[in-house]
């Protein structure tokens, strides 16, 4: 049986999915998303005190999250407010948590799944809160 060539390696859907991956590629970005899940719409001035990162760094991470389509922003006077782009972002975080915990991601997918052996626990660095 001949192997079928995959023609969609650079389809718009593949590129968009890869952008989501880029948006999730830094732990602080995931933490910002979790903050928005918990608190809803926030100004960057409300996000900055939660992290030990300078304001320009928070701004760059928010830009990356917006570019990835994970958050949306709107102007309210002089403030810019950020919120999740949709409930699907919170769902994505829940699935990522399940996968990271070695559990069953249990999401309906059009793609067949295969059993993957869990990796040994990886120690994660946690930044101390800004004082």
C-alpha angles and dihedrals in degrees: 000000000000118000114248116236116232108232099182099068091122102028119140089253091054092048092048091049090050089052089055088053090052089050090055095042097101123060091223090059090053089048090051089052091050089051090053090048090053100039106024120216114015139176116235087245087064093046098048098066090057093065138050091235130109118253093254090055091052088048092053091049091048089050091052091049091049092047089051090054093242097117137025126209134206135185119243106181106299094342127086113212123205129201139162113285090229144337087268089076090060088047090051090054091050091052091047089051091051093049092046090051090054093247133129110283088208100196124142109248136175089222124081115247128221130205112259121192112239116253121234114273110279116215110235127211115232121198118226117246117265111261 
